[in-house]
């Protein structure tokens, strides 16, 4: 599990095709945040949960399988690409963002980026199937970055980007037509699933409460 609070912006140092999948090698610069990184550890790359298979001083490798390539933008990464990095949350960590599993729901498209004084407003379009999972002022993860839905319209939404987030994530490299990874709020997905099966709002709330308890919150 992750929080969507990015700890470093890494750089892809190598991409190798392997039996339909990819071996991605990533270099990071924040040695404090990634101290004692170990094989078999989960790590978020642009919001995608991956497993470290090899690691060394300032770098690690992951194997990305066909399923992941089909649902995310990891297949578009090249040598030199910048990526958002986050290690899995520990039970005693502060939950600065929201519950992020690293299980990307879909790839979406940046429509427009507007500068509004010191902040930026980014509009993103997404597939219609995911409309039940998003609400205005709710949580959304874009390339692994925990953000809040500022505006919501049919099959598109906007987020407001503060200067710190813009400077310290790959959000600053986004342009119109850029593809990004989206993960919708897991709690919203549980509630939507229960309601779609005819459960009452009270029942859906109890399911969410049970999920929180099972995950130590």
TORKOL-4160 file (C-alpha; in steps of 0.2 Angstrom, whole numbers, padded with zeros to 4 digits, m for minus):
217
<pt num="1" X="0000" Y="0000" Z="0000"/>
<pt num="2" X="0006" Y="0018" Z="m0004"/>
<pt num="3" X="0000" Y="0035" Z="0000"/>
<pt num="4" X="0003" Y="0045" Z="m0016"/>
<pt num="5" X="0016" Y="0056" Z="m0008"/>
<pt num="6" X="0031" Y="0055" Z="m0020"/>
<pt num="7" X="0048" Y="0053" Z="m0012"/>
<pt num="8" X="0059" Y="0055" Z="m0027"/>
<pt num="9" X="0059" Y="0057" Z="m0046"/>
<pt num="10" X="0070" Y="0044" Z="m0053"/>
<pt num="11" X="0077" Y="0041" Z="m0071"/>
<pt num="12" X="0075" Y="0026" Z="m0081"/>
<pt num="13" X="0092" Y="0020" Z="m0085"/>
<pt num="14" X="0088" Y="0004" Z="m0096"/>
<pt num="15" X="0073" Y="m0004" Z="m0104"/>
<pt num="16" X="0075" Y="m0022" Z="m0109"/>
<pt num="17" X="0062" Y="m0033" Z="m0118"/>
<pt num="18" X="0059" Y="m0050" Z="m0110"/>
<pt num="19" X="0047" Y="m0063" Z="m0116"/>
<pt num="20" X="0033" Y="m0051" Z="m0119"/>
<pt num="21" X="0037" Y="m0040" Z="m0104"/>
<pt num="22" X="0050" Y="m0028" Z="m0099"/>
<pt num="23" X="0065" Y="m0027" Z="m0087"/>
<pt num="24" X="0065" Y="m0009" Z="m0081"/>
<pt num="25" X="0081" Y="m0002" Z="m0072"/>
<pt num="26" X="0078" Y="0014" Z="m0063"/>
<pt num="27" X="0091" Y="0026" Z="m0055"/>
<pt num="28" X="0086" Y="0036" Z="m0040"/>
<pt num="29" X="0094" Y="0051" Z="m0031"/>
<pt num="30" X="0086" Y="0052" Z="m0014"/>
<pt num="31" X="0097" Y="0039" Z="m0004"/>
<pt num="32" X="0089" Y="0043" Z="0012"/>
<pt num="33" X="0071" Y="0039" Z="0006"/>
<pt num="34" X="0077" Y="0023" Z="m0002"/>
<pt num="35" X="0090" Y="0017" Z="0011"/>
<pt num="36" X="0090" Y="m0002" Z="0013"/>
<pt num="37" X="0079" Y="m0005" Z="m0002"/>
<pt num="38" X="0078" Y="m0024" Z="m0004"/>
<pt num="39" X="0074" Y="m0037" Z="m0016"/>
<pt num="40" X="0056" Y="m0042" Z="m0016"/>
<pt num="41" X="0051" Y="m0025" Z="m0009"/>
<pt num="42" X="0036" Y="m0016" Z="m0017"/>
<pt num="43" X="0039" Y="0001" Z="m0025"/>
<pt num="44" X="0027" Y="0012" Z="m0035"/>
<pt num="45" X="0033" Y="0018" Z="m0052"/>
<pt num="46" X="0022" Y="0032" Z="m0059"/>
<pt num="47" X="0008" Y="0024" Z="m0048"/>
<pt num="48" X="0011" Y="0006" Z="m0053"/>
<pt num="49" X="0015" Y="m0006" Z="m0040"/>
<pt num="50" X="0031" Y="m0016" Z="m0045"/>
<pt num="51" X="0043" Y="m0028" Z="m0036"/>
<pt num="52" X="0061" Y="m0025" Z="m0034"/>
<pt num="53" X="0070" Y="m0040" Z="m0042"/>
<pt num="54" X="0088" Y="m0033" Z="m0042"/>
<pt num="55" X="0095" Y="m0017" Z="m0033"/>
<pt num="56" X="0112" Y="m0009" Z="m0030"/>
<pt num="57" X="0119" Y="0008" Z="m0025"/>
<pt num="58" X="0106" Y="0021" Z="m0031"/>
<pt num="59" X="0097" Y="0009" Z="m0043"/>
<pt num="60" X="0085" Y="m0005" Z="m0044"/>
<pt num="61" X="0077" Y="m0016" Z="m0057"/>
<pt num="62" X="0059" Y="m0022" Z="m0059"/>
<pt num="63" X="0050" Y="m0035" Z="m0071"/>
<pt num="64" X="0035" Y="m0028" Z="m0079"/>
<pt num="65" X="0023" Y="m0041" Z="m0086"/>
<pt num="66" X="0011" Y="m0040" Z="m0101"/>
<pt num="67" X="m0005" Y="m0037" Z="m0090"/>
<pt num="68" X="0004" Y="m0021" Z="m0082"/>
<pt num="69" X="0009" Y="m0015" Z="m0099"/>
<pt num="70" X="m0008" Y="m0017" Z="m0106"/>
<pt num="71" X="m0016" Y="m0006" Z="m0092"/>
<pt num="72" X="m0003" Y="0007" Z="m0089"/>
<pt num="73" X="0009" Y="0019" Z="m0097"/>
<pt num="74" X="0025" Y="0009" Z="m0092"/>
<pt num="75" X="0027" Y="0002" Z="m0109"/>
<pt num="76" X="0031" Y="0020" Z="m0116"/>
<pt num="77" X="0046" Y="0023" Z="m0104"/>
<pt num="78" X="0062" Y="0025" Z="m0113"/>
<pt num="79" X="0080" Y="0027" Z="m0107"/>
<pt num="80" X="0081" Y="0044" Z="m0098"/>
<pt num="81" X="0062" Y="0045" Z="m0094"/>
<pt num="82" X="0058" Y="0053" Z="m0077"/>
<pt num="83" X="0047" Y="0043" Z="m0065"/>
<pt num="84" X="0038" Y="0046" Z="m0049"/>
<pt num="85" X="0044" Y="0035" Z="m0035"/>
<pt num="86" X="0037" Y="0029" Z="m0018"/>
<pt num="87" X="0041" Y="0015" Z="m0007"/>
<pt num="88" X="0027" Y="0005" Z="0002"/>
<pt num="89" X="0020" Y="0013" Z="0017"/>
<pt num="90" X="0024" Y="0006" Z="0034"/>
<pt num="91" X="0011" Y="0003" Z="0048"/>
<pt num="92" X="0018" Y="0018" Z="0058"/>
<pt num="93" X="0020" Y="0030" Z="0044"/>
<pt num="94" X="0010" Y="0046" Z="0042"/>
<pt num="95" X="m0004" Y="0044" Z="0029"/>
<pt num="96" X="m0001" Y="0061" Z="0021"/>
<pt num="97" X="m0011" Y="0057" Z="0005"/>
<pt num="98" X="m0024" Y="0043" Z="0003"/>
<pt num="99" X="m0025" Y="0024" Z="0002"/>
<pt num="100" X="m0016" Y="0019" Z="m0014"/>
<pt num="101" X="m0013" Y="0001" Z="m0019"/>
<pt num="102" X="m0003" Y="0004" Z="m0035"/>
<pt num="103" X="m0016" Y="m0006" Z="m0045"/>
<pt num="104" X="m0019" Y="0006" Z="m0059"/>
<pt num="105" X="m0037" Y="0007" Z="m0066"/>
<pt num="106" X="m0034" Y="0014" Z="m0083"/>
<pt num="107" X="m0023" Y="0026" Z="m0093"/>
<pt num="108" X="m0030" Y="0043" Z="m0097"/>
<pt num="109" X="m0026" Y="0058" Z="m0107"/>
<pt num="110" X="m0021" Y="0076" Z="m0102"/>
<pt num="111" X="m0033" Y="0088" Z="m0111"/>
<pt num="112" X="m0027" Y="0105" Z="m0105"/>
<pt num="113" X="m0016" Y="0114" Z="m0093"/>
<pt num="114" X="m0020" Y="0131" Z="m0087"/>
<pt num="115" X="m0008" Y="0142" Z="m0076"/>
<pt num="116" X="m0018" Y="0151" Z="m0063"/>
<pt num="117" X="m0006" Y="0163" Z="m0053"/>
<pt num="118" X="0005" Y="0152" Z="m0043"/>
<pt num="119" X="m0005" Y="0136" Z="m0046"/>
<pt num="120" X="m0009" Y="0125" Z="m0062"/>
<pt num="121" X="m0026" Y="0117" Z="m0066"/>
<pt num="122" X="m0024" Y="0101" Z="m0076"/>
<pt num="123" X="m0039" Y="0093" Z="m0085"/>
<pt num="124" X="m0039" Y="0075" Z="m0089"/>
<pt num="125" X="m0051" Y="0064" Z="m0099"/>
<pt num="126" X="m0054" Y="0046" Z="m0094"/>
<pt num="127" X="m0065" Y="0031" Z="m0100"/>
<pt num="128" X="m0084" Y="0032" Z="m0096"/>
<pt num="129" X="m0084" Y="0016" Z="m0087"/>
<pt num="130" X="m0075" Y="0024" Z="m0072"/>
<pt num="131" X="m0087" Y="0038" Z="m0069"/>
<pt num="132" X="m0095" Y="0029" Z="m0054"/>
<pt num="133" X="m0078" Y="0029" Z="m0045"/>
<pt num="134" X="m0074" Y="0048" Z="m0045"/>
<pt num="135" X="m0082" Y="0062" Z="m0035"/>
<pt num="136" X="m0079" Y="0081" Z="m0034"/>
<pt num="137" X="m0067" Y="0084" Z="m0019"/>
<pt num="138" X="m0062" Y="0066" Z="m0019"/>
<pt num="139" X="m0045" Y="0058" Z="m0020"/>
<pt num="140" X="m0037" Y="0053" Z="m0036"/>
<pt num="141" X="m0019" Y="0046" Z="m0040"/>
<pt num="142" X="m0011" Y="0053" Z="m0056"/>
<pt num="143" X="0005" Y="0044" Z="m0060"/>
<pt num="144" X="0007" Y="0039" Z="m0042"/>
<pt num="145" X="0004" Y="0057" Z="m0036"/>
<pt num="146" X="m0011" Y="0059" Z="m0023"/>
<pt num="147" X="m0022" Y="0073" Z="m0028"/>
<pt num="148" X="m0039" Y="0080" Z="m0025"/>
<pt num="149" X="m0053" Y="0081" Z="m0039"/>
<pt num="150" X="m0056" Y="0100" Z="m0040"/>
<pt num="151" X="m0069" Y="0100" Z="m0054"/>
<pt num="152" X="m0079" Y="0085" Z="m0062"/>
<pt num="153" X="m0088" Y="0084" Z="m0078"/>
<pt num="154" X="m0094" Y="0070" Z="m0089"/>
<pt num="155" X="m0078" Y="0059" Z="m0092"/>
<pt num="156" X="m0066" Y="0072" Z="m0087"/>
<pt num="157" X="m0060" Y="0081" Z="m0071"/>
<pt num="158" X="m0048" Y="0094" Z="m0066"/>
<pt num="159" X="m0035" Y="0095" Z="m0052"/>
<pt num="160" X="m0026" Y="0110" Z="m0044"/>
<pt num="161" X="m0007" Y="0108" Z="m0043"/>
<pt num="162" X="0002" Y="0118" Z="m0030"/>
<pt num="163" X="0020" Y="0124" Z="m0034"/>
<pt num="164" X="0028" Y="0111" Z="m0022"/>
<pt num="165" X="0020" Y="0096" Z="m0031"/>
<pt num="166" X="0024" Y="0104" Z="m0048"/>
<pt num="167" X="0042" Y="0106" Z="m0044"/>
<pt num="168" X="0045" Y="0089" Z="m0035"/>
<pt num="169" X="0036" Y="0077" Z="m0047"/>
<pt num="170" X="0034" Y="0073" Z="m0065"/>
<pt num="171" X="0018" Y="0083" Z="m0066"/>
<pt num="172" X="0029" Y="0097" Z="m0072"/>
<pt num="173" X="0033" Y="0087" Z="m0088"/>
<pt num="174" X="0014" Y="0084" Z="m0093"/>
<pt num="175" X="0008" Y="0092" Z="m0109"/>
<pt num="176" X="m0009" Y="0091" Z="m0119"/>
<pt num="177" X="m0011" Y="0073" Z="m0125"/>
<pt num="178" X="0001" Y="0065" Z="m0113"/>
<pt num="179" X="m0005" Y="0048" Z="m0106"/>
<pt num="180" X="m0005" Y="0046" Z="m0088"/>
<pt num="181" X="m0009" Y="0032" Z="m0075"/>
<pt num="182" X="m0025" Y="0034" Z="m0065"/>
<pt num="183" X="m0030" Y="0025" Z="m0049"/>
<pt num="184" X="m0047" Y="0029" Z="m0042"/>
<pt num="185" X="m0050" Y="0029" Z="m0023"/>
<pt num="186" X="m0051" Y="0011" Z="m0017"/>
<pt num="187" X="m0064" Y="0016" Z="m0004"/>
<pt num="188" X="m0075" Y="0024" Z="m0017"/>
<pt num="189" X="m0073" Y="0008" Z="m0028"/>
<pt num="190" X="m0079" Y="m0003" Z="m0013"/>
<pt num="191" X="m0094" Y="0008" Z="m0010"/>
<pt num="192" X="m0099" Y="0009" Z="m0029"/>
<pt num="193" X="m0097" Y="m0010" Z="m0030"/>
<pt num="194" X="m0109" Y="m0013" Z="m0016"/>
<pt num="195" X="m0122" Y="m0001" Z="m0022"/>
<pt num="196" X="m0121" Y="m0008" Z="m0039"/>
<pt num="197" X="m0127" Y="m0025" Z="m0031"/>
<pt num="198" X="m0141" Y="m0017" Z="m0023"/>
<pt num="199" X="m0134" Y="m0015" Z="m0006"/>
<pt num="200" X="m0140" Y="0000" Z="0005"/>
<pt num="201" X="m0129" Y="0015" Z="0009"/>
<pt num="202" X="m0128" Y="0008" Z="0027"/>
<pt num="203" X="m0122" Y="m0009" Z="0021"/>
<pt num="204" X="m0109" Y="0000" Z="0009"/>
<pt num="205" X="m0103" Y="0010" Z="0024"/>
<pt num="206" X="m0100" Y="m0006" Z="0035"/>
<pt num="207" X="m0090" Y="m0014" Z="0021"/>
<pt num="208" X="m0079" Y="0001" Z="0020"/>
<pt num="209" X="m0077" Y="0001" Z="0039"/>
<pt num="210" X="m0072" Y="m0017" Z="0038"/>
<pt num="211" X="m0059" Y="m0014" Z="0025"/>
<pt num="212" X="m0051" Y="m0001" Z="0035"/>
<pt num="213" X="m0050" Y="m0012" Z="0051"/>
<pt num="214" X="m0043" Y="m0026" Z="0041"/>
<pt num="215" X="m0029" Y="m0015" Z="0034"/>
<pt num="216" X="m0025" Y="m0008" Z="0051"/>
<pt num="217" X="m0033" Y="0009" Z="0051"/>
